[in-house]
């Protein structure tokens, strides 16, 4: 299956011709026969233009052979593409010569996709072509054989690399670095954006905001958001978006800003525990040895008097153990 | 050369009683010393992102800490010789705590190298040496068991610190965690306060060496006595560190063998998880391998101590150590044959056993060779010399893996680096034991003659003492 012409001027002509039929284009995809493809104009909305010039539309093919009842296939879509999805089913015990199959998108049946498939080479085939032009076209496309077998194709922009699911903790007055990465093997995004969730929606973070607190660095596969001079109001959910031709892939992470008093509490608790234990141990030793030393000959300077800090409850120099010389 | 297994301390170590509390204290100190640097790796990823440095730069923090801990060994020995174990451990705990608290305020990676690495390392050194030394003063007959139990501190504390560190990190981020760790390591001071100097209320035994005084636990007033230790010893230097150890045959054998061994000792652990991932095992199962390793390590250490204590093994404990080292070598040489997850689990278990055996006996054999009196200086010298192979081992192995692209050559090298010292130990200790038996026979006859002279000298000593105390 090939598109008629890909040259920009040719496309322009087509645009003019097709414009009137634009609305019916997507919906009127006919049954499983091949469809001529044109770039539908209406989906090239002015708000999200691909930064690159109109590249020749890519075509792709995904084929899945189903042996059980269910299968899920993840498909990464980077740029607008015409995707040809094919489902092959090995059938069940009944081997009916004809089976009804149809396609759904995100659970909703695509009305015009009902077809009868015949058993060929001991298998059933369902094929359909989809134009994936923008973010609305992404989702879960499923082909369903009769009531029994189903293959899900999950079309999405490349997922971000593993994100930390627990909150990042930082301190008031300190700075924090948040990183979003795309896997090495996946294609690099056109751009990166950062957003902060402000209760109702995502608000884009601009670098030139007053106070110069934000700094965004963008490498090819990695982006960093640095926030300086944190305050408690900076806590919340932050989103990073990897912009591709087809749409934006979002990742999120949570920031928690706390004051220094929070770790100080367990610190002081453990400090008290240590002081108490040391005091108890040294006192026990001192009283224990005093009983032994009722007739002790001398009191040698104790080793614990070498300690400097306020640790020792035994501040004086009495001996903790008797150290008797050989006689 | 005094034979290693007889008592030359001048008193009878209690071999029990408060000694077991001291073993607990040593357990804590040794545990922190070995496990603390390893457990900090939990924080590295976030610190790396925060300061914007590469992973190898952040990994240097652990290496600097370990290097500093080993390099400060002699300083620690000097202080233990002079002041005894207890103050040194308590000061060590304070230094370590101060280092961590300062690190939590850090503003650059250099700051972390200094606070966590150098200062922290010093604090750990002041914990390790005294803890090992004090066991030698409290135990003689049950010393291998006590050593084995104390060395079990390392895997147990690691096992506890790893999830604790993860929890602290999730709750407080790295700065708060360092602050709280600064408080947690103050428990080393608690351990130090338990290290009561041993009570030498013992009746003088004329037939053992009368002139030697136990150098490890004396207060400063007794230093004048030490110079009469042996007529020909270098009295000035001996107060600080005993360099005459370099003429000690057993010590030299131990040193040479250990230096070679340490090149290949730690690398297999460091690369166990990456090797597993390289074979296609997922991250969590690979991390679980390390837990299996730590568990088998944990149980074998006291067991080894116990076996080393039995009357068949104790006199020839050097052979037992040589066996443990060789077993390690064989284990690594066979490692490439273990494939798949089940194979690696088996390898982790037997490697854990091998590692634990060597660690449990590591310092016991040194004590056995040089005696508890000179142990403090010996361990200081050994650690500073071992500093180089401990630091260089993992990076060299890493370079090998990168060059060949395969882990098996690294394992073969480590295997050889452990098998050779093992065989070396077997041969040299056979020779050493023979020599010692000869010397024992000779000195037995000499002792009879000098017994009379020594009683006279003791009377002279007593006069000196009373005059000192009066002033």
Interface residues (C-beta under 8 A of the other chain):
Chain A: X166 X167 X168 X169 X170 X171 X174 X176 X177 X179 X258 X260 X262 X263 X264 X266 X267 X268 X269 X270 X271 X274 X277 X278 X281 X282 X285 X298 X300 X301 X303 X304 X306 X307 X309 X311 X320 X321 X322 X323 X324 X325 X326 X327
Chain B: X10 X46 X49 X50 X52 X83 X84 X86 X87 X90 X91 X94 X170 X171 X172 X173 X175 X176 X177 X179 X180 X182 X183 X184 X186 X187 X189 X190 X193 X194 X196 X197 X199 X200 X201 X202 X204 X218 X219 X220 X221 X458 X462 X465 X469
